[in-house]
Amino acid sequence: MKISNKITLVSMTICVLTSINSLSADEMTLSTLGCMLEPSKKVQVSSPVAGVIDKIKVKRGDYVKKNRILFQLKAGVEKELVELASVKAKFALRKAERNKELYDDDILTIHERDEIETELIMANTELRLKEQELKLRTVYSPINGVVVNRFFNKGEYVNVDPIIQVATLDPLHIDLLLPSKYFGQIAIDQQLMIKPESNQIESRVAKVVIVDPLIDPASGTFRVQLTMQNPGNTIPAGIRCSAQTMISAQE
């Protein structure tokens, strides 16, 4: 009889603990209406000037660092214009140097001296302008990231349309759409556990960086953005996820 009572007591204890663990898990998971892993930056790179693509230095899937060359436009005319402007600038400089003694001896009139000095200034300005126009034919990556798309190929004419798309996958951003019942419970710098919807990817900690101060009256929701480190770009962007509070996880 005593043994039977003990078995019953143990069974009841196990049931209670199971209920508590189940409740903790429910409390830990946030009832999100939306949870998506997104690139922290996404840039569509265009050409600042119209022209024909001469070289594309990257392909889809390549990792690029900031300021790496992405593509170049044909620039034969621009190079020749730089060379011409350089010749003019050098000639203007030699002319000014040859007439320096005449400046010192006051043989040249003020008007003649002003003309020579102005020619030198204009020649140097034109050279810098042509050099800047030539630089516009080479386009660099504005961010560290991965090439996710190429819209044009060598030999095609481009104007204002995007040519290459680059996305930063480390860190990732997580956009949460939360019901209004959580408003005031989520704060900036708070840590949440993010679980991607893939059995092959483990949960990771993410930090809250933005909490919208307003609730959308139509849906009764507000948005929260988190940032999550992703070394080696091991977690892909574009997959759904779930969010859990860190407090319950520690318990």
Buried (B, 14 or more C-beta within 10 A) or exposed (E): EEEEEEEEEEEEEEEEEEEEEEEEEEEBBBEBEEBBBBBBBBBBBBBEBEBEBBEBBBEEEBBBEEEBBBBBBBBEEBEEBBEEBBEBBEEBBEEBEEBEEEBEEEEBEEEEBEEBBEBBEEBBEBBEEBBEBBBBBBBBBEBBBBBBEBBBEEEEEBEEEBBBBBBBBBBBBBBBBBBEEBBEEBEEEBBBBBBBEEEEBEBBEBBBBEBBEEBEEEEEBBBBBBBBEBEEBEBBBEBEBBBBBBEBBEE
